[in-house]
Amino acid sequence: MFELNLSGRHVVIAGGSRGLGLHTALAFAEAGASVSICARGKGDLDDARERIAARCHRPRGLV
């Protein structure tokens, strides 16, 4: 497996509050990217932001 360094980069992921979108957001956060996610529901969005915050300094969420 290779190591990806995305420090200083920003990604936006639609549908990032669960499933494949959430796991993609988590992977980008672990690689050092600043992450913004979009979701249809505030509850799922808040939960996802907490999970991403553990790996990224400041995730952003949009409903």
mmCIF file of the N, C-alpha and C atoms, coordinates in Angstrom:
data_MODEL
# 
_entry.id   MODEL 
# 
loop_
_atom_site.group_PDB 
_atom_site.id 
_atom_site.type_symbol 
_atom_site.label_atom_id 
_atom_site.label_alt_id 
_atom_site.label_comp_id 
_atom_site.label_asym_id 
_atom_site.label_entity_id 
_atom_site.label_seq_id 
_atom_site.pdbx_PDB_ins_code 
_atom_site.Cartn_x 
_atom_site.Cartn_y 
_atom_site.Cartn_z 
_atom_site.occupancy 
_atom_site.B_iso_or_equiv 
_atom_site.pdbx_formal_charge 
_atom_site.auth_seq_id 
_atom_site.auth_comp_id 
_atom_site.auth_asym_id 
_atom_site.auth_atom_id 
_atom_site.pdbx_PDB_model_num 
ATOM 1   N N  . MET A 1 1  ? 0.843   -1.165 0.000  1.00 0.00 ? 1  MET A N  1 
ATOM 2   C CA . MET A 1 1  ? 0.000   0.000  0.000  1.00 0.00 ? 1  MET A CA 1 
ATOM 3   C C  . MET A 1 1  ? 0.897   1.240  0.000  1.00 0.00 ? 1  MET A C  1 
ATOM 4   N N  . PHE A 1 2  ? 0.438   2.312  -0.579 1.00 0.00 ? 2  PHE A N  1 
ATOM 5   C CA . PHE A 1 2  ? 1.212   3.547  -0.659 1.00 0.00 ? 2  PHE A CA 1 
ATOM 6   C C  . PHE A 1 2  ? 0.656   4.585  0.306  1.00 0.00 ? 2  PHE A C  1 
ATOM 7   N N  . GLU A 1 3  ? 1.487   5.560  0.630  1.00 0.00 ? 3  GLU A N  1 
ATOM 8   C CA . GLU A 1 3  ? 1.079   6.639  1.520  1.00 0.00 ? 3  GLU A CA 1 
ATOM 9   C C  . GLU A 1 3  ? 0.759   7.872  0.695  1.00 0.00 ? 3  GLU A C  1 
ATOM 10  N N  . LEU A 1 4  ? -0.373  8.479  0.964  1.00 0.00 ? 4  LEU A N  1 
ATOM 11  C CA . LEU A 1 4  ? -0.826  9.651  0.233  1.00 0.00 ? 4  LEU A CA 1 
ATOM 12  C C  . LEU A 1 4  ? -0.797  10.851 1.171  1.00 0.00 ? 4  LEU A C  1 
ATOM 13  N N  . ASN A 1 5  ? -0.142  11.940 0.759  1.00 0.00 ? 5  ASN A N  1 
ATOM 14  C CA . ASN A 1 5  ? -0.079  13.150 1.569  1.00 0.00 ? 5  ASN A CA 1 
ATOM 15  C C  . ASN A 1 5  ? -0.898  14.242 0.895  1.00 0.00 ? 5  ASN A C  1 
ATOM 16  N N  . LEU A 1 6  ? -2.016  14.588 1.503  1.00 0.00 ? 6  LEU A N  1 
ATOM 17  C CA . LEU A 1 6  ? -2.896  15.624 0.963  1.00 0.00 ? 6  LEU A CA 1 
ATOM 18  C C  . LEU A 1 6  ? -2.935  16.861 1.857  1.00 0.00 ? 6  LEU A C  1 
ATOM 19  N N  . SER A 1 7  ? -1.904  17.069 2.634  1.00 0.00 ? 7  SER A N  1 
ATOM 20  C CA . SER A 1 7  ? -1.826  18.256 3.492  1.00 0.00 ? 7  SER A CA 1 
ATOM 21  C C  . SER A 1 7  ? -1.942  19.511 2.641  1.00 0.00 ? 7  SER A C  1 
ATOM 22  N N  . GLY A 1 8  ? -2.743  20.460 3.115  1.00 0.00 ? 8  GLY A N  1 
ATOM 23  C CA . GLY A 1 8  ? -2.935  21.702 2.384  1.00 0.00 ? 8  GLY A CA 1 
ATOM 24  C C  . GLY A 1 8  ? -3.969  21.611 1.270  1.00 0.00 ? 8  GLY A C  1 
ATOM 25  N N  . ARG A 1 9  ? -4.555  20.444 1.089  1.00 0.00 ? 9  ARG A N  1 
ATOM 26  C CA . ARG A 1 9  ? -5.596  20.255 0.062  1.00 0.00 ? 9  ARG A CA 1 
ATOM 27  C C  . ARG A 1 9  ? -6.964  20.232 0.721  1.00 0.00 ? 9  ARG A C  1 
ATOM 28  N N  . HIS A 1 10 ? -7.984  20.542 -0.063 1.00 0.00 ? 10 HIS A N  1 
ATOM 29  C CA . HIS A 1 10 ? -9.354  20.532 0.432  1.00 0.00 ? 10 HIS A CA 1 
ATOM 30  C C  . HIS A 1 10 ? -10.216 19.681 -0.497 1.00 0.00 ? 10 HIS A C  1 
ATOM 31  N N  . VAL A 1 11 ? -11.037 18.818 0.084  1.00 0.00 ? 11 VAL A N  1 
ATOM 32  C CA . VAL A 1 11 ? -11.947 17.995 -0.703 1.00 0.00 ? 11 VAL A CA 1 
ATOM 33  C C  . VAL A 1 11 ? -13.381 18.227 -0.245 1.00 0.00 ? 11 VAL A C  1 
ATOM 34  N N  . VAL A 1 12 ? -14.308 18.137 -1.177 1.00 0.00 ? 12 VAL A N  1 
ATOM 35  C CA . VAL A 1 12 ? -15.738 18.240 -0.897 1.00 0.00 ? 12 VAL A CA 1 
ATOM 36  C C  . VAL A 1 12 ? -16.366 16.932 -1.336 1.00 0.00 ? 12 VAL A C  1 
ATOM 37  N N  . ILE A 1 13 ? -17.125 16.317 -0.440 1.00 0.00 ? 13 ILE A N  1 
ATOM 38  C CA . ILE A 1 13 ? -17.740 15.027 -0.740 1.00 0.00 ? 13 ILE A CA 1 
ATOM 39  C C  . ILE A 1 13 ? -19.241 15.135 -0.528 1.00 0.00 ? 13 ILE A C  1 
ATOM 40  N N  . ALA A 1 14 ? -19.984 14.907 -1.600 1.00 0.00 ? 14 ALA A N  1 
ATOM 41  C CA . ALA A 1 14 ? -21.451 14.872 -1.522 1.00 0.00 ? 14 ALA A CA 1 
ATOM 42  C C  . ALA A 1 14 ? -21.853 13.490 -1.007 1.00 0.00 ? 14 ALA A C  1 
ATOM 43  N N  . GLY A 1 15 ? -22.819 13.457 -0.118 1.00 0.00 ? 15 GLY A N  1 
ATOM 44  C CA . GLY A 1 15 ? -23.246 12.174 0.451  1.00 0.00 ? 15 GLY A CA 1 
ATOM 45  C C  . GLY A 1 15 ? -22.202 11.631 1.408  1.00 0.00 ? 15 GLY A C  1 
ATOM 46  N N  . GLY A 1 16 ? -21.516 12.526 2.118  1.00 0.00 ? 16 GLY A N  1 
ATOM 47  C CA . GLY A 1 16 ? -20.412 12.114 2.967  1.00 0.00 ? 16 GLY A CA 1 
ATOM 48  C C  . GLY A 1 16 ? -20.788 11.767 4.391  1.00 0.00 ? 16 GLY A C  1 
ATOM 49  N N  . SER A 1 17 ? -22.071 11.632 4.692  1.00 0.00 ? 17 SER A N  1 
ATOM 50  C CA . SER A 1 17 ? -22.457 11.374 6.077  1.00 0.00 ? 17 SER A CA 1 
ATOM 51  C C  . SER A 1 17 ? -22.558 9.901  6.426  1.00 0.00 ? 17 SER A C  1 
ATOM 52  N N  . ARG A 1 18 ? -22.540 9.022  5.421  1.00 0.00 ? 18 ARG A N  1 
ATOM 53  C CA . ARG A 1 18 ? -22.608 7.581  5.707  1.00 0.00 ? 18 ARG A CA 1 
ATOM 54  C C  . ARG A 1 18 ? -22.167 6.771  4.498  1.00 0.00 ? 18 ARG A C  1 
ATOM 55  N N  . GLY A 1 19 ? -21.979 5.501  4.713  1.00 0.00 ? 19 GLY A N  1 
ATOM 56  C CA . GLY A 1 19 ? -21.624 4.590  3.630  1.00 0.00 ? 19 GLY A CA 1 
ATOM 57  C C  . GLY A 1 19 ? -20.296 4.917  2.964  1.00 0.00 ? 19 GLY A C  1 
ATOM 58  N N  . LEU A 1 20 ? -20.271 4.729  1.661  1.00 0.00 ? 20 LEU A N  1 
ATOM 59  C CA . LEU A 1 20 ? -19.053 4.945  0.886  1.00 0.00 ? 20 LEU A CA 1 
ATOM 60  C C  . LEU A 1 20 ? -18.562 6.390  0.976  1.00 0.00 ? 20 LEU A C  1 
ATOM 61  N N  . GLY A 1 21 ? -19.468 7.346  0.986  1.00 0.00 ? 21 GLY A N  1 
ATOM 62  C CA . GLY A 1 21 ? -19.077 8.749  1.087  1.00 0.00 ? 21 GLY A CA 1 
ATOM 63  C C  . GLY A 1 21 ? -18.363 9.055  2.391  1.00 0.00 ? 21 GLY A C  1 
ATOM 64  N N  . LEU A 1 22 ? -18.876 8.505  3.495  1.00 0.00 ? 22 LEU A N  1 
ATOM 65  C CA . LEU A 1 22 ? -18.247 8.716  4.794  1.00 0.00 ? 22 LEU A CA 1 
ATOM 66  C C  . LEU A 1 22 ? -16.861 8.082  4.826  1.00 0.00 ? 22 LEU A C  1 
ATOM 67  N N  . HIS A 1 23 ? -16.734 6.868  4.331  1.00 0.00 ? 23 HIS A N  1 
ATOM 68  C CA . HIS A 1 23 ? -15.438 6.193  4.344  1.00 0.00 ? 23 HIS A CA 1 
ATOM 69  C C  . HIS A 1 23 ? -14.436 6.894  3.429  1.00 0.00 ? 23 HIS A C  1 
ATOM 70  N N  . THR A 1 24 ? -14.915 7.470  2.355  1.00 0.00 ? 24 THR A N  1 
ATOM 71  C CA . THR A 1 24 ? -14.041 8.257  1.482  1.00 0.00 ? 24 THR A CA 1 
ATOM 72  C C  . THR A 1 24 ? -13.570 9.515  2.214  1.00 0.00 ? 24 THR A C  1 
ATOM 73  N N  . ALA A 1 25 ? -14.485 10.180 2.910  1.00 0.00 ? 25 ALA A N  1 
ATOM 74  C CA . ALA A 1 25 ? -14.130 11.377 3.681  1.00 0.00 ? 25 ALA A CA 1 
ATOM 75  C C  . ALA A 1 25 ? -13.117 11.042 4.768  1.00 0.00 ? 25 ALA A C  1 
ATOM 76  N N  . LEU A 1 26 ? -13.300 9.926  5.440  1.00 0.00 ? 26 LEU A N  1 
ATOM 77  C CA . LEU A 1 26 ? -12.365 9.512  6.480  1.00 0.00 ? 26 LEU A CA 1 
ATOM 78  C C  . LEU A 1 26 ? -10.981 9.232  5.897  1.00 0.00 ? 26 LEU A C  1 
ATOM 79  N N  . ALA A 1 27 ? -10.935 8.602  4.730  1.00 0.00 ? 27 ALA A N  1 
ATOM 80  C CA . ALA A 1 27 ? -9.646  8.308  4.090  1.00 0.00 ? 27 ALA A CA 1 
ATOM 81  C C  . ALA A 1 27 ? -8.928  9.596  3.696  1.00 0.00 ? 27 ALA A C  1 
ATOM 82  N N  . PHE A 1 28 ? -9.656  10.550 3.134  1.00 0.00 ? 28 PHE A N  1 
ATOM 83  C CA . PHE A 1 28 ? -9.045  11.832 2.782  1.00 0.00 ? 28 PHE A CA 1 
ATOM 84  C C  . PHE A 1 28 ? -8.550  12.554 4.033  1.00 0.00 ? 28 PHE A C  1 
ATOM 85  N N  . ALA A 1 29 ? -9.324  12.517 5.113  1.00 0.00 ? 29 ALA A N  1 
ATOM 86  C CA . ALA A 1 29 ? -8.912  13.164 6.358  1.00 0.00 ? 29 ALA A CA 1 
ATOM 87  C C  . ALA A 1 29 ? -7.639  12.520 6.902  1.00 0.00 ? 29 ALA A C  1 
ATOM 88  N N  . GLU A 1 30 ? -7.578  11.207 6.857  1.00 0.00 ? 30 GLU A N  1 
ATOM 89  C CA . GLU A 1 30 ? -6.378  10.506 7.325  1.00 0.00 ? 30 GLU A CA 1 
ATOM 90  C C  . GLU A 1 30 ? -5.161  10.864 6.484  1.00 0.00 ? 30 GLU A C  1 
ATOM 91  N N  . ALA A 1 31 ? -5.384  11.194 5.213  1.00 0.00 ? 31 ALA A N  1 
ATOM 92  C CA . ALA A 1 31 ? -4.285  11.577 4.322  1.00 0.00 ? 31 ALA A CA 1 
ATOM 93  C C  . ALA A 1 31 ? -3.888  13.041 4.500  1.00 0.00 ? 31 ALA A C  1 
ATOM 94  N N  . GLY A 1 32 ? -4.581  13.757 5.402  1.00 0.00 ? 32 GLY A N  1 
ATOM 95  C CA . GLY A 1 32 ? -4.199  15.123 5.718  1.00 0.00 ? 32 GLY A CA 1 
ATOM 96  C C  . GLY A 1 32 ? -5.025  16.206 5.067  1.00 0.00 ? 32 GLY A C  1 
ATOM 97  N N  . ALA A 1 33 ? -6.020  15.852 4.275  1.00 0.00 ? 33 ALA A N  1 
ATOM 98  C CA . ALA A 1 33 ? -6.845  16.848 3.594  1.00 0.00 ? 33 ALA A CA 1 
ATOM 99  C C  . ALA A 1 33 ? -7.846  17.484 4.555  1.00 0.00 ? 33 ALA A C  1 
ATOM 100 N N  . SER A 1 34 ? -8.215  18.706 4.268  1.00 0.00 ? 34 SER A N  1 
ATOM 101 C CA . SER A 1 34 ? -9.321  19.357 4.935  1.00 0.00 ? 34 SER A CA 1 
ATOM 102 C C  . SER A 1 34 ? -10.580 18.877 4.220  1.00 0.00 ? 34 SER A C  1 
ATOM 103 N N  . VAL A 1 35 ? -11.587 18.455 4.961  1.00 0.00 ? 35 VAL A N  1 
ATOM 104 C CA . VAL A 1 35 ? -12.743 17.776 4.378  1.00 0.00 ? 35 VAL A CA 1 
ATOM 105 C C  . VAL A 1 35 ? -14.034 18.552 4.620  1.00 0.00 ? 35 VAL A C  1 
ATOM 106 N N  . SER A 1 36 ? -14.834 18.702 3.566  1.00 0.00 ? 36 SER A N  1 
ATOM 107 C CA . SER A 1 36 ? -16.207 19.217 3.672  1.00 0.00 ? 36 SER A CA 1 
ATOM 108 C C  . SER A 1 36 ? -17.131 18.137 3.159  1.00 0.00 ? 36 SER A C  1 
ATOM 109 N N  . ILE A 1 37 ? -18.222 17.898 3.886  1.00 0.00 ? 37 ILE A N  1 
ATOM 110 C CA . ILE A 1 37 ? -19.186 16.891 3.450  1.00 0.00 ? 37 ILE A CA 1 
ATOM 111 C C  . ILE A 1 37 ? -20.568 17.524 3.325  1.00 0.00 ? 37 ILE A C  1 
ATOM 112 N N  . CYS A 1 38 ? -21.358 16.973 2.438  1.00 0.00 ? 38 CYS A N  1 
ATOM 113 C CA . CYS A 1 38 ? -22.747 17.391 2.244  1.00 0.00 ? 38 CYS A CA 1 
ATOM 114 C C  . CYS A 1 38 ? -23.638 16.211 2.590  1.00 0.00 ? 38 CYS A C  1 
ATOM 115 N N  . ALA A 1 39 ? -24.795 16.491 3.177  1.00 0.00 ? 39 ALA A N  1 
ATOM 116 C CA . ALA A 1 39 ? -25.746 15.439 3.514  1.00 0.00 ? 39 ALA A CA 1 
ATOM 117 C C  . ALA A 1 39 ? -27.155 16.011 3.499  1.00 0.00 ? 39 ALA A C  1 
ATOM 118 N N  . ARG A 1 40 ? -28.132 15.122 3.443  1.00 0.00 ? 40 ARG A N  1 
ATOM 119 C CA . ARG A 1 40 ? -29.524 15.565 3.449  1.00 0.00 ? 40 ARG A CA 1 
ATOM 120 C C  . ARG A 1 40 ? -30.063 15.768 4.852  1.00 0.00 ? 40 ARG A C  1 
ATOM 121 N N  . GLY A 1 41 ? -29.471 15.094 5.835  1.00 0.00 ? 41 GLY A N  1 
ATOM 122 C CA . GLY A 1 41 ? -29.986 15.187 7.194  1.00 0.00 ? 41 GLY A CA 1 
ATOM 123 C C  . GLY A 1 41 ? -28.961 15.695 8.180  1.00 0.00 ? 41 GLY A C  1 
ATOM 124 N N  . LYS A 1 42 ? -29.371 16.594 9.047  1.00 0.00 ? 42 LYS A N  1 
ATOM 125 C CA . LYS A 1 42 ? -28.465 17.197 10.014 1.00 0.00 ? 42 LYS A CA 1 
ATOM 126 C C  . LYS A 1 42 ? -27.941 16.187 11.030 1.00 0.00 ? 42 LYS A C  1 
ATOM 127 N N  . GLY A 1 43 ? -28.760 15.249 11.449 1.00 0.00 ? 43 GLY A N  1 
ATOM 128 C CA . GLY A 1 43 ? -28.327 14.256 12.436 1.00 0.00 ? 43 GLY A CA 1 
ATOM 129 C C  . GLY A 1 43 ? -27.171 13.417 11.932 1.00 0.00 ? 43 GLY A C  1 
ATOM 130 N N  . ASP A 1 44 ? -27.317 12.864 10.732 1.00 0.00 ? 44 ASP A N  1 
ATOM 131 C CA . ASP A 1 44 ? -26.241 12.064 10.138 1.00 0.00 ? 44 ASP A CA 1 
ATOM 132 C C  . ASP A 1 44 ? -25.005 12.918 9.898  1.00 0.00 ? 44 ASP A C  1 
ATOM 133 N N  . LEU A 1 45 ? -25.226 14.152 9.492  1.00 0.00 ? 45 LEU A N  1 
ATOM 134 C CA . LEU A 1 45 ? -24.120 15.063 9.220  1.00 0.00 ? 45 LEU A CA 1 
ATOM 135 C C  . LEU A 1 45 ? -23.313 15.338 10.493 1.00 0.00 ? 45 LEU A C  1 
ATOM 136 N N  . ASP A 1 46 ? -24.001 15.600 11.592 1.00 0.00 ? 46 ASP A N  1 
ATOM 137 C CA . ASP A 1 46 ? -23.317 15.871 12.857 1.00 0.00 ? 46 ASP A CA 1 
ATOM 138 C C  . ASP A 1 46 ? -22.509 14.659 13.321 1.00 0.00 ? 46 ASP A C  1 
ATOM 139 N N  . ASP A 1 47 ? -23.089 13.463 13.192 1.00 0.00 ? 47 ASP A N  1 
ATOM 140 C CA . ASP A 1 47 ? -22.377 12.243 13.570 1.00 0.00 ? 47 ASP A CA 1 
ATOM 141 C C  . ASP A 1 47 ? -21.130 12.055 12.717 1.00 0.00 ? 47 ASP A C  1 
ATOM 142 N N  . ALA A 1 48 ? -21.253 12.278 11.424 1.00 0.00 ? 48 ALA A N  1 
ATOM 143 C CA . ALA A 1 48 ? -20.115 12.119 10.513 1.00 0.00 ? 48 ALA A CA 1 
ATOM 144 C C  . ALA A 1 48 ? -19.035 13.151 10.816 1.00 0.00 ? 48 ALA A C  1 
ATOM 145 N N  . ARG A 1 49 ? -19.439 14.371 11.111 1.00 0.00 ? 49 ARG A N  1 
ATOM 146 C CA . ARG A 1 49 ? -18.450 15.420 11.441 1.00 0.00 ? 49 ARG A CA 1 
ATOM 147 C C  . ARG A 1 49 ? -17.631 15.040 12.665 1.00 0.00 ? 49 ARG A C  1 
ATOM 148 N N  . GLU A 1 50 ? -18.271 14.455 13.657 1.00 0.00 ? 50 GLU A N  1 
ATOM 149 C CA . GLU A 1 50 ? -17.546 14.024 14.851 1.00 0.00 ? 50 GLU A CA 1 
ATOM 150 C C  . GLU A 1 50 ? -16.523 12.949 14.510 1.00 0.00 ? 50 GLU A C  1 
ATOM 151 N N  . ARG A 1 51 ? -16.918 11.991 13.668 1.00 0.00 ? 51 ARG A N  1 
ATOM 152 C CA . ARG A 1 51 ? -15.988 10.922 13.282 1.00 0.00 ? 51 ARG A CA 1 
ATOM 153 C C  . ARG A 1 51 ? -14.817 11.474 12.480 1.00 0.00 ? 51 ARG A C  1 
ATOM 154 N N  . ILE A 1 52 ? -15.106 12.404 11.583 1.00 0.00 ? 52 ILE A N  1 
ATOM 155 C CA . ILE A 1 52 ? -14.046 12.980 10.751 1.00 0.00 ? 52 ILE A CA 1 
ATOM 156 C C  . ILE A 1 52 ? -13.147 13.872 11.593 1.00 0.00 ? 52 ILE A C  1 
ATOM 157 N N  . ALA A 1 53 ? -13.713 14.582 12.575 1.00 0.00 ? 53 ALA A N  1 
ATOM 158 C CA . ALA A 1 53 ? -12.941 15.494 13.414 1.00 0.00 ? 53 ALA A CA 1 
ATOM 159 C C  . ALA A 1 53 ? -11.828 14.766 14.164 1.00 0.00 ? 53 ALA A C  1 
ATOM 160 N N  . ALA A 1 54 ? -12.008 13.488 14.424 1.00 0.00 ? 54 ALA A N  1 
ATOM 161 C CA . ALA A 1 54 ? -10.974 12.716 15.103 1.00 0.00 ? 54 ALA A CA 1 
ATOM 162 C C  . ALA A 1 54 ? -9.734  12.553 14.223 1.00 0.00 ? 54 ALA A C  1 
ATOM 163 N N  . ARG A 1 55 ? -9.890  12.758 12.900 1.00 0.00 ? 55 ARG A N  1 
ATOM 164 C CA . ARG A 1 55 ? -8.776  12.553 11.964 1.00 0.00 ? 55 ARG A CA 1 
ATOM 165 C C  . ARG A 1 55 ? -8.389  13.814 11.207 1.00 0.00 ? 55 ARG A C  1 
ATOM 166 N N  . CYS A 1 56 ? -9.159  14.862 11.350 1.00 0.00 ? 56 CYS A N  1 
ATOM 167 C CA . CYS A 1 56 ? -8.972  16.089 10.576 1.00 0.00 ? 56 CYS A CA 1 
ATOM 168 C C  . CYS A 1 56 ? -9.170  17.255 11.533 1.00 0.00 ? 56 CYS A C  1 
ATOM 169 N N  . HIS A 1 57 ? -8.396  18.314 11.388 1.00 0.00 ? 57 HIS A N  1 
ATOM 170 C CA . HIS A 1 57 ? -8.471  19.408 12.347 1.00 0.00 ? 57 HIS A CA 1 
ATOM 171 C C  . HIS A 1 57 ? -9.819  20.121 12.401 1.00 0.00 ? 57 HIS A C  1 
ATOM 172 N N  . ARG A 1 58 ? -10.503 20.288 11.296 1.00 0.00 ? 58 ARG A N  1 
ATOM 173 C CA . ARG A 1 58 ? -11.774 21.003 11.322 1.00 0.00 ? 58 ARG A CA 1 
ATOM 174 C C  . ARG A 1 58 ? -12.633 20.629 10.114 1.00 0.00 ? 58 ARG A C  1 
ATOM 175 N N  . PRO A 1 59 ? -13.426 19.568 10.202 1.00 0.00 ? 59 PRO A N  1 
ATOM 176 C CA . PRO A 1 59 ? -14.294 19.225 9.078  1.00 0.00 ? 59 PRO A CA 1 
ATOM 177 C C  . PRO A 1 59 ? -15.452 20.213 8.962  1.00 0.00 ? 59 PRO A C  1 
ATOM 178 N N  . ARG A 1 60 ? -15.950 20.382 7.773  1.00 0.00 ? 60 ARG A N  1 
ATOM 179 C CA . ARG A 1 60 ? -17.102 21.255 7.548  1.00 0.00 ? 60 ARG A CA 1 
ATOM 180 C C  . ARG A 1 60 ? -18.250 20.401 7.042  1.00 0.00 ? 60 ARG A C  1 
ATOM 181 N N  . GLY A 1 61 ? -19.453 20.708 7.493  1.00 0.00 ? 61 GLY A N  1 
ATOM 182 C CA . GLY A 1 61 ? -20.623 19.959 7.060  1.00 0.00 ? 61 GLY A CA 1 
ATOM 183 C C  . GLY A 1 61 ? -21.671 20.880 6.493  1.00 0.00 ? 61 GLY A C  1 
ATOM 184 N N  . LEU A 1 62 ? -22.309 20.453 5.425  1.00 0.00 ? 62 LEU A N  1 
ATOM 185 C CA . LEU A 1 62 ? -23.367 21.223 4.777  1.00 0.00 ? 62 LEU A CA 1 
ATOM 186 C C  . LEU A 1 62 ? -24.599 20.339 4.624  1.00 0.00 ? 62 LEU A C  1 
ATOM 187 N N  . VAL A 1 63 ? -25.764 20.877 4.987  1.00 0.00 ? 63 VAL A N  1 
ATOM 188 C CA . VAL A 1 63 ? -27.015 20.131 4.827  1.00 0.00 ? 63 VAL A CA 1 
ATOM 189 C C  . VAL A 1 63 ? -27.692 20.632 3.576  1.00 0.00 ? 63 VAL A C  1 
# 
